[in-house]
Amino acid sequence: MPASPVIVIGAGLAGASFVSELRGLGHQGEIILIGDEGRPPYDRPPLSKAYLLSGDAAPLALALPHLDHCEQILDDPAVEVDAAARRVTLKSGRRLDYATLVFATGAAAKPPPPLGLAAPVLSLRTQDDADALRARLLAGGHLGIIGGGIIGLEVAATARTLGLEVTVIEAADRLLSRNASPALARFLFEAHSGKGVTFHFGGMGAASGEEISLADGARLRPDTVLWATGANPNDGLARAAGIECDHGILVDELGRTSAAGVFAIGDVARLKSAAGGGPSRHETWTAARDHAANAARLLMDPSFRPDSTAFYFWTDQYEHKIHVIGAPMAKENVIQTGKSPDSFAIYHVEDGILAGVSLVNNPRLLGPAKRAIARRPRVDPAQLSSPAFDLRAVLQPA
Ligand SMILES: Cc1cc2nc3c(=O)[nH]c(=O)nc-3n(C[C@H](O)[C@H](O)[C@H](O)COP(=O)(O)OP(=O)(O)OC[C@H]3O[C@@H](n4cnc5c(N)ncnc54)[C@H](O)[C@@H]3O)c2cc1C
């Protein structure tokens, strides 16, 4: 049993999942969940998809067992942590002593610089952000999206579905340059272009009044701008408490920070040394859930050691369901076509090892792909493109 009270800062997916897991494992002691959004924990992925499209809040519900078996303070953010005294101070001045502290403070959308544009410049991270964006989308007109990453593209799909004119401006020379292979980026570029989205690469130049001028010489007059250039981890509180941070709160593979009794999970946590690479921070739904479950298990059983899980995210854009597992930026990408041009797998191979798989409208391979990537099997790239290649074969014992 962890020493109590257990205080969790951040009532998002990671924080709420941690409370649910810890109670589910039988922890009886005091748990306090501290949030700052003034609403119960909710799920973020629908904010750019179903919720933005319909305004129906049902998909945001996080149905986690045992969540109400803790004290929830949802509108009084933590403003200071004293790691030596093991004390958290809230904005109201209330002080809470802890035996175990979990940072689950997530990340915040990178704020737009002052652009001097007449049109509103919005970002998307919270339900309030989604409400503000949806109100603009319902007014119609032209949406300019700065950033051709996952959130930018998901909003582009939703806005096109709602009938807006949509332009995406990406600073790099292709979409998703940080977390998807060129082949997947090309597929999404074509899917969006086919739906009428316009793209400009190379970034933006000056913006003022009604107009944004782009690096490629084009000029735009958007009615609304979405600034979607990524997110910054909310690690300021931990940094001020002297806890080791570097673009995220640094943790070991058990989620432990540099301070005794203090853990970090979800989008804010940055693994000090990921297998085969440097520090890594995963801003994905599944990582937040896994971190939460692992931290809870470790607190209940100090001998618990989590299995290493591969990077994984999904994205839904129009009718397309995309799953990315493992390392999508490996050197070699082999496409295995499926039953239709819109359904295929991309195998990512690094030095003869199957390091990642991206699935386009191919969900039946998700389970085998996750299991295969966990094993990092040696593969012959020449065989992967064959329609006869069966991913399940690499799961068979040699
Ligand atoms: C629009 C959108 C769409 C997404 N779609 C997908 C998807 O399709 N697939 C996928 O895999 N992932 C997706 N994600 C990512 C996924 O939602 C995140 O990885 C997940 O929400 C991370 O959970 P978290 O609890 O770590 O952080 P968060 O969800 O950010 O929660 C952290 C909470 O802590 C609060 N907080 C911060 N500081 C304090 C403080 N000092 N005191 C109290 N509270 C504080 C924050 O306000 C927030 O409520 C999406 C994210 C967004 C924003």
The ligand as a Gaussian input file, in Angstrom:
#p B3LYP/6-31G(d) Opt

LIG

0 1
 C       -7.845000      17.658000     -29.294000
 C       -7.070000      16.421000     -28.920000
 C       -7.269000      15.238000     -29.615000
 C       -6.542000      14.081000     -29.286000
 N       -6.745000      12.940000     -30.008000
 C       -6.009000      11.838000     -29.735000
 C       -6.162000      10.652000     -30.490000
 O       -6.986000      10.580000     -31.409000
 N       -5.388000       9.578000     -30.181000
 C       -4.467000       9.614000     -29.166000
 O       -3.766000       8.611000     -28.936000
 N       -4.314000      10.725000     -28.412000
 C       -5.054000      11.833000     -28.669000
 N       -4.893000      12.972000     -27.922000
 C       -3.917000      12.966000     -26.828000
 C       -4.517000      12.525000     -25.490000
 O       -5.773000      13.089000     -25.299000
 C       -3.546000      12.948000     -24.398000
 O       -2.360000      12.222000     -24.585000
 C       -4.121000      12.707000     -23.002000
 O       -5.228000      13.545000     -22.795000
 C       -3.052000      12.998000     -21.950000
 O       -3.642000      12.902000     -20.688000
 P       -2.977000      13.643000     -19.441000
 O       -3.902000      13.343000     -18.308000
 O       -1.547000      13.283000     -19.331000
 O       -3.019000      15.196000     -19.760000
 P       -4.242000      16.167000     -19.919000
 O       -5.354000      15.484000     -20.614000
 O       -3.680000      17.426000     -20.522000
 O       -4.715000      16.480000     -18.422000
 C       -3.930000      17.237000     -17.532000
 C       -4.844000      18.045000     -16.635000
 O       -4.073000      18.646000     -15.609000
 C       -4.524000      19.975000     -15.436000
 N       -3.514000      20.754000     -14.725000
 C       -2.351000      21.258000     -15.220000
 N       -1.693000      21.934000     -14.263000
 C       -2.460000      21.857000     -13.134000
 C       -2.321000      22.367000     -11.818000
 N       -1.263000      23.119000     -11.444000
 N       -3.299000      22.113000     -10.910000
 C       -4.372000      21.346000     -11.261000
 N       -4.552000      20.849000     -12.500000
 C       -3.604000      21.100000     -13.413000
 C       -4.797000      20.410000     -16.869000
 O       -5.582000      21.572000     -16.964000
 C       -5.541000      19.172000     -17.373000
 O       -6.896000      19.213000     -17.010000
 C       -5.602000      14.137000     -28.234000
 C       -5.391000      15.335000     -27.527000
 C       -6.121000      16.464000     -27.867000
 C       -5.869000      17.754000     -27.119000

